[in-house]
């Protein structure tokens, strides 16, 4: 009987207001011992707000919260940890200059006395931290500096930190966003170990394929309200998406029919000392070309070198059959190349600036005369692109930081369209945005190539590579080890090349 279940967590009728916004409207959520309960929804659906109430970062306006059947009122984040609730956010909270062990016990150091003075007991800290790391099946020396660890290893340190505090409920917020396939498998093994120990896990992700692999139940939020909860084996991905966006999905990857034209970008023998070597690739007008590979295969480094953000030791770049001397990003833009970084907040936008001025950042000079900026002309250009790209913003004066991830990505595209560029490098174009926004980005990419643009797309999401690209180059350890086209673009083949560096199938470009 459902009523006899001993829940770790019950959140009942949770309501939260922000100025002018009802962020959560009578939301209920529960968690059982030893289960992974997935929380999904579009950006702005209320997932983060619900979790921040549980973690003590926000206070609810209405509702009740029960931990192991006892009603509690969480005062702050420290109180939440004392109650056994820990959260691992997408941005990890570790100190790079300290060892993994000291990060695990940060603020709770073991001390020993000598001459009545407390002294840090490093031996005990290292011993206890190593035991925790070993208990989750990870090969990691806790004496290592965090700055020397991979992203995946740092995430394991965050998990170990939570375990050191004897947590009962662990929240994982987009834990696989920057992990390789192998690292994701390792994380899932750790999660299974945590489940076996009785820890309840709340798992937030936009990657619905992995939700099906790791989850036991799923709850869908939309516009601050709970749409429903289902056992994971009783719901399809398409149904989840329909619940998230409130309409029938249609095609996840919209079709296009564009016949490729002339070569617009050609790279020959591009090399960077100890980073990548012998890079040859071609992109034609009207096509999307994928650059696939595992995290660390140097895909982004190649893209940055083509654009001029990083120097390369040798090799040539041709734009429309003419050699282009690209030594810096300014040269890249002059050559007609737009680079949409994987970190749009850090490199693509000025978050505190308005939508209007972000859109004209790369072309501001064309709106000035005799040292005066024509604000009216800027408004017309920005308004046209907002309408053309369906950017959802209350006004052109809205600060870009207040937009959803998908709309921020559209502002970045608008910025480059304003510059007149026709070659687009999309680096992880849908990272951190919800499924509805992903489809909008795919449609936008299709529209660009239909208008004669050429796109090089880097993505760690294999369905994107397989379904969006006309051709795919696969990288391994800084080299292109395979080229696939048309029906030969297959996920298994791509992964084999990416993992082994061996050419399983090669199609001429």
C-alpha positions in Angstrom: 0.0 0.0 0.0 1.3 3.5 -0.9 0.3 4.8 2.6 2.7 2.4 4.3 5.8 3.7 2.5 8.4 5.4 4.7 9.3 8.4 2.7 12.7 10.2 3.1 11.1 13.4 1.9 7.6 14.8 1.4 7.1 18.3 0.1 3.4 19.3 0.1 1.7 22.2 -1.5 5.0 24.2 -1.9 4.3 27.8 -3.1 6.9 30.4 -3.8 6.5 34.0 -5.0 9.1 36.4 -6.4 8.3 40.0 -7.3 5.7 39.7 -10.1 6.2 36.0 -10.5 4.6 32.9 -9.1 7.6 30.5 -9.3 6.0 27.5 -7.6 2.2 26.9 -7.4 1.1 24.2 -4.9 3.8 21.7 -5.9 4.1 18.4 -4.1 7.1 16.1 -4.4 8.4 13.0 -2.5 11.4 10.7 -2.3 11.8 7.2 -1.1 14.9 5.6 0.4 17.3 4.1 -2.2 15.6 5.6 -5.3 16.5 8.1 -8.0 13.6 10.5 -8.5 14.2 12.6 -11.6 12.9 16.1 -11.8 12.5 17.5 -15.3 11.0 20.6 -16.9 11.9 23.4 -19.2 14.0 26.3 -18.0 11.8 28.4 -15.7 9.6 25.5 -14.8 10.5 25.7 -11.1 13.0 22.9 -10.7 15.8 25.1 -9.2 13.4 27.0 -7.0 12.0 23.7 -5.5 15.5 22.4 -4.9 16.7 25.7 -3.3 13.8 25.5 -0.9 14.8 22.0 0.0 18.5 23.0 0.4 17.6 26.1 2.6 18.7 28.7 0.0 15.1 29.9 -0.3 12.2 30.0 2.1 8.8 28.8 0.9 5.8 31.1 1.2 3.3 28.3 1.7 3.5 24.5 2.1 4.9 21.8 4.3 8.1 19.8 4.3 8.6 16.4 6.0 11.9 14.5 6.5 11.4 10.8 7.4 7.8 11.7 8.5 8.8 14.6 10.8 7.6 18.1 9.9 10.6 20.4 9.6 11.3 24.1 8.7 14.7 24.4 7.1 16.3 27.7 8.2 19.3 27.9 5.9 21.8 25.8 3.9 23.8 24.8 7.0 20.6 23.6 8.7 19.7 21.5 5.6 23.1 19.8 5.7 22.6 19.1 9.4 19.3 17.5 8.5 21.0 15.2 5.9 20.2 17.2 2.7 23.1 17.9 0.3 23.1 19.5 -3.2 25.7 19.1 -5.9 25.2 22.0 -8.3 26.4 22.2 -11.9 29.0 24.7 -10.8 31.1 22.8 -8.3 32.0 24.5 -5.0 35.6 23.3 -4.5 38.8 25.2 -3.7 41.3 24.3 -6.5 44.4 25.0 -4.4 43.5 22.5 -1.7 43.7 18.7 -1.8 40.7 16.5 -2.5 40.8 15.4 1.2 40.8 18.9 2.6 37.9 19.9 0.3 35.9 16.9 1.5 36.3 17.9 5.1 36.3 21.7 4.5 35.0 23.5 7.6 35.0 20.3 9.6 38.7 19.5 10.0 39.8 16.8 12.4 42.1 18.3 15.1 44.6 17.0 17.5 46.1 18.7 20.5 49.8 19.5 21.2 50.8 21.7 24.1 47.1 22.6 24.4 47.0 24.0 20.9 44.7 22.5 18.2 46.7 21.2 15.2 45.2 20.0 11.9 45.2 16.2 11.9 46.1 15.7 8.2 46.7 12.0 8.6 43.2 11.3 9.9 41.6 13.6 7.3 43.5 11.8 4.4 42.6 8.3 5.9 38.9 9.1 6.3 38.6 10.9 2.9 40.3 8.0 1.2 37.9 5.5 2.8 34.9 7.4 1.5 36.4 7.7 -2.0 37.1 4.0 -2.0 33.6 3.2 -0.8 32.1 4.6 -3.9 34.5 2.7 -6.1 36.6 5.5 -7.4 40.4 5.3 -8.1 41.5 8.7 -6.8 44.4 9.7 -4.5 42.7 12.2 -2.1 46.1 14.0 -1.6 45.9 15.3 -5.2 45.2 19.0 -5.6 41.7 19.6 -7.0 43.2 21.9 -9.7 44.9 18.7 -11.1 41.7 16.7 -11.2 39.4 16.2 -14.2 35.8 17.6 -14.0 34.5 14.0 -13.4 37.0 13.5 -10.5 36.0 16.9 -9.0 32.4 15.8 -9.1 33.3 12.6 -7.2 35.0 14.8 -4.6 31.7 16.7 -4.2 29.8 13.4 -3.8 32.4 12.3 -1.2 32.0 15.6 0.6 28.3 14.9 0.9 28.9 11.3 2.1 31.2 12.6 4.8 28.3 14.5 6.2 26.1 11.4 6.4 23.5 12.7 4.0 20.2 10.9 3.5 19.1 13.0 0.5 21.4 14.0 -2.3 20.4 16.4 -5.1 22.4 16.2 -8.4 21.8 19.1 -10.7 22.8 18.5 -14.3 25.7 16.2 -13.2 26.6 15.0 -16.7 26.6 18.3 -18.5 30.4 18.3 -19.1 31.2 14.6 -18.7 32.4 12.1 -21.4 30.5 8.9 -22.1 33.0 6.9 -20.0 32.8 9.4 -17.1 28.9 9.2 -17.2 29.1 5.4 -16.9 31.4 5.9 -13.8 29.0 8.4 -12.3 26.0 6.0 -12.8 27.9 3.2 -11.0 28.5 5.6 -8.1 24.8 6.5 -8.1 23.8 2.8 -8.0 26.1 2.4 -5.0 24.5 5.3 -3.2 21.1 3.8 -3.9 22.2 0.5 -2.5 23.1 2.2 0.8 19.6 3.7 1.1 20.4 7.3 0.1 17.6 9.0 -1.9 18.7 10.9 -4.9 16.9 13.8 -6.7 18.3 13.9 -10.2 17.9 17.0 -12.5 18.8 16.7 -16.2 17.8 17.9 -19.6 19.2 14.7 -21.2 16.1 12.6 -21.2 17.9 9.5 -22.7 20.0 9.3 -19.5 16.9 9.9 -17.3 15.5 6.7 -18.6 18.7 4.8 -17.7 19.2 6.1 -14.2 15.8 7.0 -12.9 13.2 5.1 -10.9 10.4 7.7 -11.0 10.1 11.1 -12.8 8.2 14.2 -11.9 7.5 16.8 -14.5 7.1 20.5 -13.8 5.7 23.2 -16.1 5.3 26.9 -15.5 5.8 26.4 -11.7 3.2 23.6 -11.4 3.5 19.8 -11.1 2.2 18.1 -14.2 2.6 14.6 -13.0 4.7 11.8 -11.6 5.3 8.4 -13.2 7.4 5.3 -12.8 10.2 5.6 -15.3 9.4 2.3 -17.0 5.8 3.4 -17.6 6.6 6.6 -19.6 8.2 7.3 -22.9 10.6 10.1 -23.7 8.1 11.6 -26.1 5.4 11.6 -23.4 7.8 13.3 -21.0 8.5 16.0 -23.5 4.8 16.6 -24.2 4.2 17.0 -20.5 7.1 19.5 -20.2 6.2 21.7 -23.1 2.4 21.3 -23.0 1.9 20.3 -26.6 2.6 17.4 -28.9 6.2 17.4 -29.8 6.2 16.7 -33.5 9.8 16.1 -34.8 12.6 16.4 -32.2 15.0 17.1 -35.1 13.2 19.2 -37.7 14.0 18.2 -41.3 15.5 20.3 -44.0 16.2 19.9 -47.7 19.1 22.0 -48.8 21.5 21.1 -51.5 25.1 22.0 -50.5 26.9 24.6 -52.6 30.5 25.7 -52.9 33.2 25.3 -50.4 33.2 28.2 -48.0 35.6 27.0 -45.3 38.6 24.8 -45.9 41.3 23.9 -43.4 44.5 22.3 -44.4 47.2 20.8 -42.1 46.2 22.9 -39.1 48.5 22.1 -36.1 49.0 23.4 -32.6 52.0 22.2 -30.6 51.0 19.4 -28.2 47.3 20.1 -28.7 46.1 19.0 -32.2 47.7 18.2 -35.5 47.1 17.7 -39.2 43.5 19.0 -39.2 41.9 18.9 -42.6 38.2 19.7 -43.0 35.9 21.3 -45.5 32.4 23.0 -45.0 30.2 23.9 -47.9 27.5 26.5 -48.2 24.2 25.2 -47.0 25.3 22.3 -44.8 25.9 21.4 -41.2 29.1 19.6 -40.5 29.6 17.9 -37.1 32.9 17.7 -35.2 32.5 14.7 -32.8 34.7 13.2 -30.2 35.1 12.6 -26.5 35.7 15.3 -24.0 39.4 16.1 -24.3 39.7 15.2 -28.0 40.5 18.9 -28.7 37.4 19.7 -30.7 37.0 23.2 -29.1 40.7 23.9 -29.4 40.4 23.3 -33.2 37.4 25.6 -33.5 39.1 28.4 -31.5 42.1 28.1 -33.7 40.0 28.4 -36.9 38.3 31.5 -35.5 41.6 33.1 -34.3 40.9 32.9 -30.5 44.0 30.6 -30.1 47.2 30.6 -32.1 48.1 27.7 -34.3 51.7 26.6 -35.2 51.1 25.9 -38.9 48.4 25.1 -41.5 46.2 27.2 -43.7 42.5 28.4 -43.6 40.7 29.2 -46.8 37.5 31.3 -47.0 35.7 31.1 -50.3 38.9 29.5 -51.9 41.1 32.4 -50.7 43.7 32.0 -48.0 42.7 33.9 -44.9 45.4 35.1 -42.4 43.5 34.8 -39.1 45.6 35.7 -36.1 43.0 36.8 -33.7 39.1 36.9 -33.3 39.0 40.3 -35.1 40.5 38.7 -38.2 38.0 35.8 -37.8 35.1 38.1 -37.8 36.4 40.1 -40.8 36.7 36.8 -42.6 33.0 36.1 -42.0 33.4 33.5 -39.2 31.1 33.6 -36.1 32.1 31.5 -33.1 29.4 30.6 -30.6 31.3 29.5 -27.5 30.2 26.5 -25.4 30.2 29.0 -22.4 27.8 31.6 -23.8 27.6 33.4 -20.4 31.3 33.9 -20.2 32.3 34.4 -23.8 29.2 35.1 -25.8 27.2 37.7 -23.8 27.5 40.7 -21.5 24.9 39.5 -19.1 24.4 42.8 -17.3 23.8 44.6 -20.7 20.4 44.9 -22.4 19.3 42.5 -25.2 19.5 45.4 -27.6 23.1 46.2 -27.1 24.2 42.5 -26.9 22.8 42.1 -30.3 24.9 44.8 -31.9 28.1 44.1 -29.9 30.0 42.8 -33.0 28.7 45.5 -35.3 28.5 48.6 -33.1 30.8 50.6 -35.4 28.3 50.5 -38.2 25.7 52.3 -36.0 28.0 55.2 -35.2 28.7 58.4 -37.1 31.1 61.2 -36.2 31.6 59.5 -32.8 27.8 59.4 -32.0 25.8 56.2 -31.7 22.5 56.1 -33.5 20.3 54.5 -30.8 17.2 54.5 -33.0 19.0 52.5 -35.7 20.3 50.0 -33.2 16.7 49.6 -31.9 15.4 48.8 -35.4 18.2 46.3 -36.1 17.8 44.6 -32.7 14.0 44.6 -33.0 14.1 43.0 -36.4 16.4 40.2 -35.2 14.3 39.6 -32.0 11.3 39.1 -34.2 13.1 37.1 -36.8 14.6 34.7 -34.2 11.5 34.6 -32.0 13.5 35.8 -29.0 11.2 35.8 -25.9 11.9 39.0 -24.0 9.6 41.6 -22.4 11.5 44.4 -24.1 14.8 45.2 -25.9 15.9 46.8 -22.7 15.7 43.6 -20.7 19.0 42.5 -19.2 20.2 39.4 -21.0 20.9 37.6 -17.7 17.2 37.5 -17.1 16.4 35.5 -20.2 16.2 31.7 -20.3 19.2 29.7 -21.6 17.5 29.1 -25.0 16.8 32.8 -25.5 20.3 33.7 -24.4 21.6 31.4 -27.2 19.3 33.1 -29.7 20.7 36.5 -28.6 24.2 35.2 -29.3 23.1 34.1 -32.8 21.5 37.5 -33.4 24.7 39.2 -32.5 26.6 37.3 -35.2 23.8 37.8 -37.8 24.1 41.5 -37.2 27.8 41.2 -38.0 27.0 39.7 -41.4 29.0 36.5 -40.8 28.0 33.5 -43.0 30.2 30.7 -41.4 29.0 29.7 -38.0 30.9 27.6 -35.4 28.4 26.3 -32.8 30.2 24.8 -29.8 27.8 22.7 -27.7 24.8 24.8 -29.0 22.2 23.2 -26.7 24.2 22.7 -23.5 22.1 23.6 -20.4 18.9 24.4 -22.3 15.6 22.5 -22.1 14.1 20.3 -24.8 11.7 22.9 -26.1 14.5 25.4 -26.5 16.7 22.8 -28.2 14.1 22.3 -30.9 14.1 26.1 -31.4 17.9 26.1 -31.8 17.7 23.3 -34.3 15.1 25.2 -36.3 17.3 28.3 -36.2 20.3 26.3 -37.5 18.3 24.9 -40.3 17.1 28.4 -41.2 20.7 29.6 -41.3 21.8 27.0 -43.8 18.7 27.4 -45.9 19.8 31.0 -46.2 23.2 30.0 -47.5 25.2 29.9 -44.2 27.6 27.1 -43.4 27.8 25.5 -39.9 30.4 23.6 -38.0 28.8 22.0 -34.9 30.6 20.6 -31.9 28.3 18.5 -29.7 28.7 15.9 -27.0 25.1 14.8 -27.5 25.2 12.0 -30.0 21.6 12.3 -31.2 22.3 15.9 -32.3 25.3 14.8 -34.3 23.5 11.9 -35.9 20.3 13.8 -36.7 21.4 17.3 -37.5 24.6 16.8 -39.5 25.1 16.3 -43.3 28.7 15.1 -42.6 30.7 14.3 -39.5 34.4 14.5 -38.7 35.4 12.4 -35.7 38.4 13.4 -33.5 40.6 11.3 -31.2 43.5 12.6 -29.2 43.9 15.8 -31.2 43.5 14.2 -34.7 40.6 13.7 -37.1 40.4 9.9 -37.4 37.3 9.5 -39.5 34.9 11.2 -41.8 31.3 10.1 -42.3 28.4 11.3 -44.5 24.7 10.6 -45.1 23.5 7.2 -44.0 27.0 6.2 -42.8 26.6 8.7 -39.8 26.0 6.1 -37.1 26.3 6.5 -33.4 28.2 3.2 -32.8 30.7 3.9 -35.6 31.3 7.5 -34.3 31.9 6.1 -30.7 34.3 3.5 -31.9 36.4 6.0 -33.8 36.2 8.5 -30.8 37.2 5.8 -28.3 39.8 3.9 -30.4 41.0 6.3 -33.0 40.5 3.7 -35.6 38.7 4.3 -38.9 35.7 1.9 -39.0 34.0 3.7 -41.9 35.3 6.5 -44.1 33.3 8.5 -46.6 35.0 11.0 -48.8 34.2 14.6 -48.1 
